[in-house]
Amino acid sequence: MKTLLLIEDNDEIRENTAEILELAMYNVFTASNGKDGLEKAIEIKPDLIICDIMMPLIDGYGVLHAIQKNELIKNTPFIFLTAKTDRTDFRKGMELGADDYISKPFDSTELLNAIDRRIKKIELLKKDFTPDPDGISQMINEMSFGDPIKSLTEHRSINKYKKKQVIYTEGNHPIQLYYVLKGKVKTFKSNDDGKELVTDLYSAGDFLGHIALLQGGLYRETAEAIDECELALIPKKEFEDLLKNSREVAQKFISLLAKNISDKEHHLLSLAYNSLRKKVADALVVLKNKYHTQENDKFRIDISRENLATIAGTATESLIRTLSDFKSEKIIDIKDGYISIINDKKLEGMIN
């Protein structure tokens, strides 16, 4: 049962509204002024707050401001309930961060629908959607925004790239979002000596180039096809329109696309501090986790030794020697140039 806090100085309205909410199976607490309401909010930590604006001691704006400053309750959904209908009051409430605004007189259906919408949205934001197009699509569909991911990626101009062909270059301005339909892509940075550091890997179903679009800056890395690729091209404006469609969707979309930050940090730290064997083992595990999508299928790494060496952060010759050692130790098998991992536990144990 969800807990609601109703802050209203009019006794009749407070009692009638509380009765409506209780009949709708909510656990309802009430307060007759802003000061008592704020204290009760901190005490009970409600799932949602309904608050009048014009009240003694602390008005509704003051209550909302104080709640947003309190770490324990700052994300609580907040609905203003007031007789004031002036658009400036409405705008002020929404600018302060209110989630909804209901003018008196109101009917019970209007109030209950507003509460239901806010509670459903906060529950959706807590759900752990997968960080891929399917997860993003599911999240947006459940919020009743349709299927913008499908519309973004379908019926687009498609560019085909050959192996080692550059998709975009570090320092350039982004003009579109890329969606990988087929093949593998790497992003990397190069030092003054031309040595590459691979920063991320992409495959079918991944978006590419979104970080620069989100930051509104230049590409901070170069993207290159590992093998033959097909990428759908999505105009920058359409991507931005999706983000602007809803505050909740934008926050979740950004969160999903940024979910690999900790993995990047782990990989970069391993390049800096790990031994050669650990670096190669980590690169093999990264590739398996990225590209082995079907558990029942036999997984083979078909990436070139040069690219594998850049992912591991080592020289190609050192990589080849280490792979030979792993083969002798029966950790991997190499046949026709393809690498198969035959002892997952031992390989993963080397990097833990």
C-alpha positions in Angstrom: 0.0 0.0 0.0 1.4 3.4 -1.1 1.7 6.1 1.5 0.5 9.6 0.7 0.9 12.9 2.6 -1.8 15.5 2.1 -1.0 19.1 3.3 -4.1 21.3 3.3 -5.2 24.1 5.7 -8.9 23.9 4.8 -10.4 21.3 7.2 -13.3 20.3 5.0 -11.2 19.9 1.9 -8.5 18.0 3.8 -11.0 15.6 5.4 -12.9 15.0 2.2 -9.8 14.5 0.1 -8.3 12.1 2.7 -11.4 10.0 2.6 -11.3 9.8 -1.2 -7.7 8.6 -1.0 -8.3 6.1 1.7 -11.2 4.6 -0.3 -8.7 4.2 -3.2 -6.6 2.0 -0.9 -3.9 4.5 -0.1 -2.3 4.9 3.4 -3.0 8.6 4.0 -1.3 11.1 6.5 -2.5 14.7 6.7 -1.1 18.0 7.9 -3.0 21.3 8.3 -0.1 23.7 7.5 3.2 23.8 5.7 5.4 23.5 8.8 3.7 20.4 10.1 3.6 18.9 6.6 7.3 19.3 6.1 8.1 17.7 9.5 5.7 14.8 8.7 7.2 14.3 5.3 10.7 13.9 6.8 9.2 11.5 9.4 7.2 9.2 7.2 9.0 9.6 3.9 5.8 9.2 1.8 5.6 7.9 -1.8 3.9 11.1 -2.9 3.0 14.5 -1.5 -0.2 16.5 -2.3 0.2 20.1 -1.1 -1.9 23.3 -1.1 -0.1 26.6 -2.0 -1.7 29.2 0.2 -1.1 28.1 3.8 0.0 29.6 7.1 3.6 29.4 8.4 5.1 27.9 5.2 3.3 28.1 1.9 3.4 25.3 -0.7 6.3 26.7 -2.6 8.4 26.8 0.6 7.4 23.2 1.4 8.5 22.1 -2.1 11.8 24.0 -1.8 12.6 22.5 1.6 11.8 19.0 0.4 14.1 19.3 -2.5 16.9 20.4 -0.2 16.5 17.3 2.0 18.5 14.3 0.8 16.0 11.8 2.3 12.9 13.0 0.5 14.1 15.2 -2.4 12.9 12.8 -5.1 9.4 12.4 -3.7 6.7 13.1 -6.4 4.9 16.4 -5.6 1.5 17.5 -6.7 0.2 21.1 -6.0 -3.5 21.3 -5.0 -4.8 24.8 -5.1 -7.6 27.2 -5.9 -5.3 29.5 -7.7 -5.6 29.2 -11.5 -3.3 32.0 -12.6 -0.8 30.8 -15.2 2.1 32.6 -13.4 1.4 30.5 -10.3 1.2 27.3 -12.4 4.5 28.2 -14.2 6.2 29.0 -10.9 5.2 25.7 -9.4 6.4 23.7 -12.3 9.7 25.6 -12.5 10.3 24.8 -8.9 10.1 21.2 -9.7 6.4 20.2 -9.0 5.3 17.0 -10.9 1.7 18.1 -11.4 -0.8 20.9 -10.6 -4.5 20.4 -9.9 -6.8 23.3 -9.5 -9.8 23.4 -7.2 -12.5 22.5 -7.5 -11.5 19.0 -8.8 -13.3 15.7 -9.0 -12.0 12.5 -7.5 -11.2 10.9 -10.8 -8.9 13.7 -11.8 -7.0 13.6 -8.5 -6.7 9.8 -8.5 -5.5 9.7 -12.1 -2.8 12.3 -11.4 -1.6 10.3 -8.4 -1.6 7.0 -10.3 0.4 8.5 -13.2 3.1 9.9 -10.9 3.5 6.7 -8.9 3.7 4.6 -12.0 6.4 6.8 -13.5 8.5 6.7 -10.3 8.3 2.9 -10.2 9.3 2.7 -13.9 12.4 4.8 -13.2 13.4 2.3 -10.5 13.2 -0.6 -12.8 16.4 -2.1 -14.2 16.0 -2.0 -18.0 18.8 -3.5 -20.0 21.3 -1.0 -21.5 20.4 -1.7 -25.2 17.8 -0.7 -27.7 15.4 -3.3 -26.5 15.6 -2.1 -23.0 15.2 1.5 -24.0 12.3 0.6 -26.2 10.6 -1.3 -23.4 11.1 1.5 -20.9 9.6 4.1 -23.3 6.7 1.8 -24.3 5.8 1.3 -20.6 5.7 5.0 -20.2 3.2 5.2 -23.0 5.4 7.2 -25.4 5.1 4.7 -28.2 8.2 3.1 -29.8 10.5 6.0 -30.8 13.5 3.6 -30.9 11.9 1.7 -33.7 11.0 4.8 -35.6 14.6 6.2 -35.1 16.3 3.1 -36.5 13.9 1.9 -39.2 13.8 3.2 -42.8 17.0 5.1 -42.5 19.8 5.9 -44.9 22.4 3.1 -44.4 26.1 3.5 -44.8 28.3 0.5 -45.5 31.9 0.5 -44.2 34.8 -1.8 -45.2 37.2 -3.3 -42.7 39.4 -0.5 -41.2 37.3 2.3 -42.7 37.0 5.3 -40.5 33.4 6.2 -39.5 34.1 9.5 -37.7 37.3 11.2 -36.5 38.3 12.7 -33.2 37.9 16.5 -33.1 35.0 16.6 -35.7 31.5 17.9 -34.9 28.8 15.3 -34.6 25.9 15.7 -37.1 24.1 12.4 -36.6 23.7 9.3 -34.4 24.8 6.0 -35.7 23.0 2.7 -35.1 24.9 -0.5 -35.8 22.9 -2.9 -37.9 25.7 -5.3 -38.8 29.4 -5.8 -38.0 31.7 -4.6 -35.3 33.1 -1.2 -34.6 35.8 0.1 -32.3 36.5 3.6 -30.9 40.0 4.6 -30.0 42.4 7.4 -29.2 45.9 7.8 -30.6 48.9 9.3 -29.0 51.6 11.4 -30.7 53.5 8.2 -31.7 50.4 6.8 -33.4 49.8 4.1 -30.7 46.1 3.3 -30.3 44.1 2.9 -27.1 40.7 1.2 -27.7 38.1 3.0 -25.6 35.0 0.9 -26.6 33.6 -1.8 -28.8 30.2 -1.9 -30.6 28.2 -4.5 -32.4 24.7 -4.9 -33.9 22.1 -3.2 -31.8 24.4 -0.6 -30.3 24.2 3.2 -30.7 27.4 4.9 -31.7 28.5 8.6 -31.4 25.9 9.5 -28.7 28.3 10.8 -26.1 29.4 13.8 -28.3 25.7 14.5 -29.1 24.7 14.4 -25.4 27.7 16.6 -24.4 27.1 19.0 -27.3 30.8 18.9 -28.1 33.3 17.3 -30.5 34.1 13.7 -30.9 36.8 12.7 -28.4 37.7 9.5 -30.2 37.9 8.0 -33.6 35.5 5.3 -34.7 36.6 2.6 -37.1 35.0 -0.6 -38.6 36.6 -3.8 -37.3 35.0 -5.7 -40.1 32.4 -5.0 -42.8 29.7 -2.9 -41.2 26.3 -1.5 -41.9 25.2 1.6 -39.9 21.9 3.4 -39.9 22.2 7.2 -39.9 19.9 9.1 -37.5 19.8 12.9 -37.8 21.0 14.9 -34.8 17.7 16.8 -34.4 15.6 13.6 -34.2 17.8 12.3 -31.5 17.5 15.6 -29.6 13.7 15.6 -30.0 13.5 12.2 -28.4 15.5 13.4 -25.4 13.3 16.5 -25.1 10.1 14.4 -25.2 10.1 13.7 -21.5 12.3 14.6 -18.6 12.0 11.1 -17.2 12.7 9.4 -20.5 15.7 11.7 -21.1 17.1 10.9 -17.6 16.7 7.2 -18.1 18.0 7.2 -21.7 21.2 9.0 -20.6 21.6 6.6 -17.7 21.3 3.6 -19.9 23.7 4.9 -22.5 26.2 5.8 -19.8 26.0 2.5 -18.0 29.3 1.2 -19.4 31.3 3.9 -17.7 32.4 1.7 -14.9 33.5 -1.0 -17.4 35.6 1.6 -19.2 37.2 2.7 -16.0 38.0 -1.0 -15.2 39.5 -1.6 -18.6 41.6 1.6 -18.5 42.9 0.8 -15.0 43.8 -2.7 -16.2 45.8 -1.3 -19.0 47.7 0.9 -16.6 48.5 -1.5 -13.9 48.0 -5.1 -15.0 50.7 -7.5 -16.1 50.9 -8.6 -19.8 49.1 -11.8 -19.1 46.3 -10.0 -17.2 45.9 -7.5 -20.0 45.5 -10.2 -22.7 43.1 -12.2 -20.4 41.1 -9.1 -19.7 40.8 -8.3 -23.5 39.6 -11.8 -24.2 37.0 -11.7 -21.5 35.8 -8.2 -22.7 35.4 -9.6 -26.2 33.5 -12.6 -25.0 31.1 -10.6 -22.8 30.5 -8.1 -25.6 30.0 -10.5 -28.6 28.9 -13.8 -27.1 25.2 -13.3 -27.2 24.0 -16.9 -27.7 24.9 -19.1 -24.7 24.4 -22.3 -26.7 26.6 -21.2 -29.6 30.3 -21.9 -29.7 32.0 -18.6 -29.4 35.0 -17.8 -31.6 37.0 -14.5 -31.5 37.6 -13.6 -35.2 39.2 -10.2 -34.5 42.6 -9.5 -36.0 45.7 -9.8 -33.8 46.4 -6.1 -34.4 43.0 -5.0 -33.1 43.2 -7.5 -30.2 46.6 -6.0 -29.3 45.2 -2.5 -29.2 42.3 -3.6 -27.0 44.8 -5.3 -24.6 47.1 -2.3 -24.8 50.2 -4.2 -25.8 52.4 -4.8 -28.8 51.2 -7.3 -31.4 54.3 -9.5 -30.9 53.8 -9.6 -27.1 50.1 -10.5 -27.6 51.0 -13.4 -30.0 53.5 -14.8 -27.5 51.0 -14.6 -24.7 48.2 -16.3 -26.8 50.7 -19.1 -27.5 51.3 -19.5 -23.8 47.5 -19.6 -23.1 47.1 -22.2 -25.8 49.9 -24.4 -24.2 48.1 -24.0 -20.9 44.8 -25.1 -22.5 43.1 -21.9 -21.6 42.3 -21.1 -25.3 42.4 -22.9 -28.6 43.5 -21.4 -31.9 42.4 -22.9 -35.2 42.4 -21.2 -38.6 43.2 -17.9 -36.9 40.1 -18.0 -34.7 40.5 -18.0 -30.9 38.2 -20.2 -28.7 38.1 -19.9 -24.9 38.1 -23.4 -23.5 38.8 -22.6 -19.8 36.6 -19.6 -18.8 37.2 -20.0 -15.1 41.0 -20.0 -15.3 40.9 -17.0 -17.7 38.6 -15.0 -15.5 40.6 -16.0 -12.5 43.7 -14.3 -13.9 42.0 -10.9 -13.8 40.2 -11.1 -10.5 
